Amino acid sequence: MIGDGSCVKRQPIRYASIDEQNLAAVTTAAAHFGVTAVRDEYPAARCITLRLPAPYRLGHGKRNPIAAWLDELGLFGMRSYDKFVPKVIFDVGNHQVALFLRHLWATDGSVRWDEKGNEGRVYYASTSRRLVDDIAMLLLRLGVHGRIKRVPQSGYRDCWFLTIAGSQNQTQFLSVVGVHGARGEAARRVLGELSSVAPNLNVDTIPNEVWVQVREILASNGVTHRAFAAAMNTKFCGSTLWKHAVSRSRLAKVAEVLDDDGLRVLATSDVFWDRVVDIVSGRTQEVFTCSVLGADNLVVDGVVVRQTQQ
C-alpha cells in the first residue's frame, strides 16, 4: 500500500499493479482483515486495480478495518509524496524488516542487469524524501548502504532515488532482502551475474585523512616514505600516495606493515564512510543523551556523531 496503494480520504481504498504475485499477496493480506478484494481490470490503464471495500455497512463509528489500521500507522490519507515507513517497522526484527523491504521493492523498486556496463542497477524511486530516508535507514540494519540523489522533473515534484551500488553491496541486498513477485526473477539473474564480477574496492573506502596518521607513525619509527613504499610492494610516487582514499584491504596491509592496532581497527570496522554534501536545518526539539564513560560517539539516525560536553 505504501508503494502502489491509494488510501486518500473519501475515496475507496485501492491497490494497483501489473504483477499477479503482488496482487495475490494483497488479496491474501486483505482477507486477514475480513476484506474480500474486488478485481477491476482496466486495459487502457495497463494495470489491474484491487478495490478493498469494508466487509460491512459503514456508519455509526464503523470504519473500513484496513482504513482504521492504516490510520493507526499514520498512513491513511497520505499522498505519495507524504508517505513514510511507520514506526512499528523499525521496532521489529531484521527478518521482518527484510520481508517488508522485499515487498516494498516490488512496487517502486528496480533491479536489472546492465549488459552494456556489465553491472547491476538496483534502486528505489519515490517523490517522498522521508520514505527514501526511512528505507535507507532500514537497509543499514541489514548491512546494505545506499546513496540518495534528487532528480528534478519538469512540471512534477522532484523524485528521490535510493541507489544500491557496488557488487558486494548489491549481493548483500539481493541475498538478504531480494524482491517479491515478477521482479524477483530479474533479482535472481542479477545475483547470478554478480558472482562473476570482481568487487570494486573503491566503494567502501577510508577517508584519505588516515594517511596523516600513517605518516606520523612512519616519522615516529624513523621509516622513510620510500622504504614504506618498498615494504608495501608498490612504486614510490612521492606525494601521490597520500592524495587518495584507501580501500580496507590496502589499509589492512598498511596496518600489518606498520604493526599498528589502530589502523587494524579502521580497516576492519563496520563503519561506512561517506561525504557530507548538504546540511539542512530542522525544527528545534528537546533531546536527551546519556553519557557513557569512555564513549564519545553516538549513532544518530544511522550517522556516527561526536558527543560534546556542555
Buried (B, 14 or more C-beta within 10 A) or exposed (E): BBBBBBBEEEEBBBBBBEBEBBBEBBBEBBEEBEBEBBEEEEEEEEBBBBBBBBEEEEEEEEEBBBBEBBBEBBBBBBEBBEBBBBEEBEEEEEEEBBBBBBBBBBBBBBBBBEEEEEBBBBBBBBBBBBBBBBBBBBBBBBBBBBBBEEEEEEEEEEBBBBBBBBBBBBBBBBBBBBBBBBBBEBBBBBBEBBEEBEBBBEBBBBEEEBBEBBBEBBEEEEBEBEEBBEBBEEEBEEEEBBEEBBBBEBBBBBBBBBEBEEBBEBBEEEEBBEEEEEEEEEEEEEEEEEEEEEEEEBEEEBEEEEEEEE
